[in-house]
């Protein structure tokens, strides 16, 4: 990602994650695409959202939370994205 992610970018990644389900899990690709070394950083709100996403992604992938709990947490980041 050449520009810092916006809130809309994060919400779109969440929508896609929820819509695709656990069989097409691509959130790690989105998180890995963020260039934290860039001179222009995400806003504090977006950085906090990304931090929570990274934590929850890790917990989900390590089996510390199931898909339903993961979806609930994703939905808590703002707009109602859990379908």
N, C-alpha and C positions, 0 to 999 in steps of 0.2 A: 504494500500500500504506500504510494508515494506521498500522499497527503495525510495529515493526521485524521483519524476516524472521527466522524461526527456522531451525535446521538442517533441520528437517522440510520447511519451505517450499522451501529450496534444493534438497534432494534430490528433492522432487516436481517442481520445474522441470527438473531433470536427467533424471528418469525420462520426463517428457513429451517433452523434446527428443529423447532417444534413441528413444522409441517412435514419435514422429511422423516422424522422419527428416529429411533435408535439404529435402524438398519442402514441409514445414510448419514451417519454422524460426521459432520464436517466442521464443527465449531473449532477444533484445534487448528485447522487450516486458516481460518479467519484470524484467530489469535496470533498465530505465527507470522501472519502477513504484516503485522504492525511494526513499524520501524521506530523503536523508542530512542534511537540515537539521533533522530532528525532534530534540527534546530527549532522547528515548530512542533510543539507538543499538543496532545489533545487537551481540551478544557479540563479543569478539575472534575467537573461532573462526569465527563466521559471517561477520564482516567479512573475514577472510582468505580464506574460501571464495569470497565474492563478488568479491574482488579477482582471484583466479585465474580465475574465470568470465569476468570482464570482459576480462582479457588474452587468454584463449583464444578468446572470442567475436570479438574484434578480429582475431586472427591467422587464424581460420577465414574470417571474412567478407572479409578482404583477400587470401585465397588463399595464405597462408603455411603452411597445414596443410590436409590433406584430411579428409574426413568420418571415415574410419577412425581417424586419429590423434586427431581431436577427441573421438570416442567413448571412446578409450582414456584420454585425459586426464580426461574427465568421470567415468569409472569410478574414477579414482584418488582422488576426493574422499571416499571412505568406503565406503558400501554398494556392493555389486555391482549396478550399474544398467545395465550394457551388456548388451544382449540379442542 
